[in-house]
Amino acid sequence: MISVRVMLEYFHPWPNSAGLYLARERGWYQEAGLDVELVVHDPWRGDTLDHLLSGAVHFGVFPSNRLLVRRSLGQPLRGVAAINHRGLESIQTLTDSGIQRPRDLVGRRLALNPTPRGLAMVRHLVRVDGGDPDALILVNSGTRELRPEQLAAGVADASFGGYWAWEALMSSPVEAERRVVWPVDELGAPAYHSYLLGAHERTLETQPELTRAFLAATARGYLATAADPASALQAYETVTPYFPRELLAESLQKIAPTWLHEGAWGRQRDELLKPYAHWLQDNGVLDDAEAWRQATSNAYLPETV
C-alpha cells in the first residue's frame, strides 16, 4: 500500500469533502493500493497550498483564486481536478436591516475577512447593482463568519463569506424567517471554481500513475455521493460528530450538485478559469491573468469522468 496524505480546504471537515471520505470508507482507495490519510491544515504553517509547497502532503483542496495568484508568482503548483463549479460564498443579513439588494449595503456595516479577493468581490457586487463601493463601511471579522445572532446584536448589518451550503444552514436563535442568504453567483459575481484539487508539480512528474489512481478513486467517491448524498453521512458521523446530523444531511444535499458539470466530475473548465483570472487581474488581485493557462491540467483524470 502506498501512503497518500491529502489536505482539506478548511479548519475542519465539512460536506464538500464527502467524495474523499466516501471513497475511503467504501475501500476504493484501498482497491487502488492507496492508504489515504485526510487532514486539515495547521494555520500556523500556512494554507493547503503552503503545505503542498513544503511537501507535507501529496494532494490538497484549495480556492482557485489562490492557485492563480501562486502560479503568477511562479510557484510549481497545479490543479488536477475541479471540486466545485459554483461560487459558495453568500451575503447574509436580516430582514429587519432593510437591506434588500447589494446596493442597499452602501453606508451600512459589512463584516468580512478583508482579503484582496474578498474586498474585490463585495465592491464588485455593490458596483454592478448600481451602488458606490467606496461608501461601504467594512468590519474586519477575520476568519470568523458572523452568526445571525451577532448581526441581530448589532455587530454589523450584513456579512460576506459564509457559505450558503454550510454556515447559512446552521441553527440560530434568530428566527429562520428573519434570515436572508444571497449566494454571490445570484448577485452578479463572476463564475468560478470555488475549490480545486491539486498537487505540487514534482508529484505529477514523478508519480503520474499514483495521481491517476488517486483521482480515479476520488471521482468514484464524488459521483457516488452526488447520486446519493445521504450515503456519506456515516463517514461524517465518524470525523465530525460535533455537527448535528440534520445539518450535515442538508449541506450534503445542497453542495452535491456543485461537484458535477453535465454529469461529469473533475474537469477544470477554461470558461470558468480564464474570465475569472482576468477579473482577478482587473481588480488588482492577480498580476498576470495569463497564469490560468498553466495553472491546471485535466490530463490525470479518468477518461470516464
Secondary structure, 3 states (H helix, E strand, C coil): CEEEEEECCCCCCCHHHHHHHHHHHCCHHHHCCEEEEEECCCHHHCCHHHHHHHCCCCEEEEEHHHHHHHHHCCCCEEEEEECCCCCCEEEEEEHHHCCCCHHHHCCCEEEECCCHHHHHHHHHHHHHCCCCHHHCEEEECCCCCCCHHHHHCCCCCEEEEEECCCHHHCCCCCCHHHEEEEEHHHCCCCCCCCEEEEEEHHHHHHCHHHHHHHHHHHHHHHHHHHHCHHHHHHHHHHHCCCCCHHHHHHHHHHHHHHHEECCEEECCCHHHHHHHHHHHHHCCCCCCHHHHHHCECCCCCCCCC
